Amino acid sequence: MKHSKTPTNRHAYLRAILVELQFDIASFLKQLKLGSSYETLIYQWVRTYYEAEFPVEQAVVDLYARRLQWLELCTTHYPSVAEKLEAYQKRILLRLRYHPLYFQASEAVCKTAQQQVHALVNTQLYTPQQIEQKVIQWLRNIHKDDTDSTPSAPPDMPPVTFSAIARSMARQFRLLANCIL
């Protein structure tokens, strides 16, 4: 690092830090102008260091540490509820695709089955297996096919009560807490 006195101009301070961090200054400024989140974050940190009158050398060392922490946080992925529901839906539709009743169904029936899967998944009241069983039962009713070798779903699921929903949510929160820890 070059040991020089701290620039008094904010732009010179930013330029000195970007040079030390080996950023392409023109590219950085272009991305900053476009509102890129990474460059904006770096700029905010540099501005904070400038306002606190940190020497350039100390600001660069702190920026290296902050960037590493930020990158570690960004690469750690905790699936959101929407991502989990999308994965459930994909898994159910993949399994249905190879079911004989779905395979033999018309395009309109398949589209309706896909809409039912989507609606049932979004309620978050049923497991993927229960949703699959419900859709297969619906397909059986459409085809009036009772000769299928797969086990049939119960005629109807028991009504969902508030306590059942609360138990399900508590289980999901425990799973999420285990993932975070």
N, C-alpha and C positions, 0 to 999 in steps of 0.2 A: 504494500500500500504506500501511496505517496503520503508523506507527512507534511501537510501544509496547513495553513491556518484556515479556519472555517469560513466559507464564503458568506458575505452579508446579504447577498441578493438571493431570493428564494429560487429563482430559475437556475442560478449558478450552483446553488446547493443541490438541487434536484439533479442537475447534469453531473456534478461530481460524484454523487451516489450511484447514478446509473452507469457511469464509467467504471466505478469500482465493482459493481455487480455484473459487469460485462453485458449490459443490455445494449441493443441497437437503439440509439436514442430516437431516430426518426420513426422506426417501427413502434417503439413504445408510445411516443406521442400520438401517432396515428391511431393506435388501439385505444389509447386514453380518450381521444376525441370521439371515437365510435362508441365509447361506453363499455368497453370490455371489463368484466368484473375483476380479473386478476390485476390488470394494470391500474384500475381505479383503486383497488385495495393497497397496492404498493405506493401509489401516489398519496393516499391518505396517511399511510404510515410515515412516509418521508415528510409530509407537511407537519405532522405531529412532532417529529424529531426537530424540524426546523424551528417551530414555535417554542419548543422546550430548550432550544439553543444547544442541542447535542453536537459534539464535534463529528465530523464526517466519518472518522474512523470508528467511533463508538456506534454511530447510527448503522453503519454497514454490518458490524458484528451483530447487532441486535436484529437487523433485517434478515440476515442469514438464519438466525434462530427462529424468528417468527415465520419465515417462509417454510422452513421445515415442519413446524407445528401445523401450519395451515395445510400443507400438502398431505400430512398424515391424516388430518381430519377429513379432507376431501376424498381420500382413497378408501377410508373406512365406510362401508356401505351397509346401512340398515334398511331393509326393505320397508317401504311404506305400505299402508293398508291397500292403496290402489294397486301397487305392484303385486302384492300377494293375491288380490282378487283376480287380477289379470292372469297370473300363473295358474290359479285354480281353473279359470275359464278355459285356458288353453289345454290344460290336462284333461278336462272333461270332454271337450270337443275332439281331442285326439283319440280318446278311448271310444267315443261314440262313432267316430269315422269308420272304425273297423267292426262295428256291430252290424249284424245282418239286416236288421230292420231299418237302420239308418241308411245303410248302403243301398238297399232296394227302394228307398223312399224317393218320391219326386223332389225336384229342386225346391218347390214351394214348401213342402213339408219339412225339408232339411233347414230351410231358412227360418221357418217358424220354430223348429226345435232349437236352433242357435239363439233365437231371440228369447226363448224360454230359459235357456241356460244362462244367458246374460242377466235376465231379470232375477232369477233365483240366486245367482251368485251375488248380485248387488244387494239383496236383502240381508246377507250375512247371517241367515238363520239356519242354514243347512250345511252339512259337510259336503265335500265334492262327491262322495259315494252316494249320499242321499239324493243329491241333485241328479246324478246319473241314473239312479233307480227311478226317480219320478219321470224323467224324460223317456226312459225305456218303456215304462208303463204307459205313458201317453202314446208312444209309437205303437205299442201293442193294441191299444184301443183304436188307433187309426187303421191299422192293418187287420184288426180282428184276428191276430195270430196268437194262439195259445200253445202252439207246438214248439216254441222256442226253448232251447235247452238251458238257457241261462236262468238262474234263480230269479223269481219274480219279486218285485218290490211289494211291501205291504200295501194294502188297498189305499190307505191314506196315512200320512204321518200324524202322530198325536198333536193336538193343538199346542202351539208354542206359548208358554206362559212367561210372565215377566221374570220369574225366578230362573227359568231356563236360560233366558237371554243374559241375565246377570251372571250366572255361572259360566256361560260361554265367554263373556267379556272378561271375567276374572281370570279364566284360563289363558286368554290371549294376552292380557297384561302381564301375567307371570312369565309367559314365553318371551314377551318383549323385554321384560326386565332381565331375564337370563341372557338374552342376546346382548344387551347393553353392558352387563357386567362382564 
